Amino acid sequence: MAGDSAVRSLLEKMTDCASAAYLRMLERWVYEGVIDDPYGEFFIAENKSLQKESLTQDYDAKYWQQRYSLKDGIPSFLNNVAATILTTGKYLNVMRECGHNVQVSLSENSKLTSFGSNHQYLECIKSAYDFASGELLTLMKDKYDLIGKLRSLKRYLLLDQGDFLVHFMDIAREELTKKPEDISVEKLQSLVDIALRSTAAASDPSHEDLTCCVERSSLLKKLTSLKDLDCAYSSDKLAAADVDQPMTLNITGLETFCLGYKIPWPLSLVISRKALTKYQLIFRLLFHCKHVSRQLCQAWQIQQGFRSVKILGTPILRSSILCRSMLKFVNSLLHYLTFEVLEPNWHSMHGRLQTARSIDEVIQIHDFFLQKCLKECLLLLPELLMKVEKLKALCLQYATSIQLLIPSIEVAAAESKSKSGSSRARAKRSQDRDEQLKLASENVVMSQSILKFESEFNAELQSLVPTLSKSSQAEPYLTHLAQCILGVGIDQ
């Protein structure tokens, strides 16, 4: 046959005729994103049971991976480009689902005429992929403002918008101190809206997409339920440790409140339910740290009423030093999470997104960012996270005790009244206040409580430092946190 040109020509013609239908199927897929396969001959399968809506609802949604997939029996001459063909059609299909008019300029050279030895069909497939990839990426960035949405997630769920959070925590305190099952999510949502409208966030057009929810379990228990997270310890061990946490039995909305975000199609390909859940895990950690810091600040302010009383050698002095150390610990932790983890990682992701060439690359970059943040925020390091949670719980218990043991309301009232009235009345009120504060400073119960908190806090802190130092050998980023915590120990 090699020497018989007529026979060769006949065979090539027969092959072209036989492959014409297959070429049309391939052409419709790589140029339109449509499967036109009435007899099930094409090597790409469609699972119609998987809907795009699942991306925003199901943590384990497989839409992007399994809606379209490769069958067995791929033609041998397409083996090396089968994945490219699959991806090309998927990109075009997304644009069709968005109502975007997919217009591939078909020249004579780009038409799939045959699977001949000149490999022209391979060039056509590559050109189709380049077009589909670039077109979808442009659509996501320009029309759907992908970068803007990611920036909004950073602003709200990674607490970049500080004034909004402070205002919300002020006006929502009464509701957030309730048990999760007693909280009105509708009321919290209205308070979120009020806080947004009352701060600089009002100028952000995306703030209307912000939602809220209340989880039913602690952060540690939530982590155990997400089986795909790369945790270093078993979920059984993590769950057992969570039961021992002092705050677990009295869990409130302050431990379970969470912000959410409405993600439209096709942005849900990048910001899926799974991705949003990871943002929410980080949010819950940050939000609770902010709450602990605020409570300690209130305890500190209460103790400032003792400045006019000689407190040298009294429990009040020890309490002031302890409160300062606790504040330094929590604020050091917040500084580490915000400026050593989230900020640099977000800027790194943002830079990589500018050079991404496909939506799959964008998804990969975004997922890598979230996984890295989870790990560096200690959420994937249970041993360290449990110690940090125990320290935060001690800080909260201490702050609550101080507010109960010291007559802060009476002190505040006395200070307010002392600004008015006759000089004799002011002197009398000042004397009464000093006497009241003196009695509080000599309170035996208070003395015992402060000594107990001081002992427990120091013990937990001292056990955390060597654990951090050891872990930082394998995880260098922990060096920053270790240095901050070591500073608290030195301060003590």
ABEGO torsion letter per residue (X at the ends): XAABAAAAAAAAAAAAAAAAAAAAAAAAAAAAGBBBBAAGABABBBBAABBAAAAAABAABAAAAAABBBBBGBBAAAAAAAAAAAAAAAAAAAAAAAGBBBBBBBBAAABBABABAAGAAAAAAAAAAAAAAAAAAAAAAAAAGAAAAAAAAAAAAAGABAAAAAAAAAAAAAAAABBAAABBAAAAAAAAAAAAAABAAAABAAAAABBBBBBABBAAAAAAABAABBBABBAAAAAAAAAABAAAAABBAAAABBBBBBBBOAAAAABBAAAAAAAAAAAAAAAAAAAAAAAAAAAAAAAAAAAABBABGBAAAAAAAAAAAAAAAAAAAAAAAAAAAAAAAAAAAAAAAAABABAAAAAAAAAAAAAAAAAAAGAABAAAAAAAAAAAAAAAAAAAAAAAABBAAAAAAAAAAAABEBAAAAAAAAAAAAAAAAAAAABAAAAAAAAAAAAAAAAAAAAAAAAAAAAAAABAAAAAAAAAAAAAAAAX
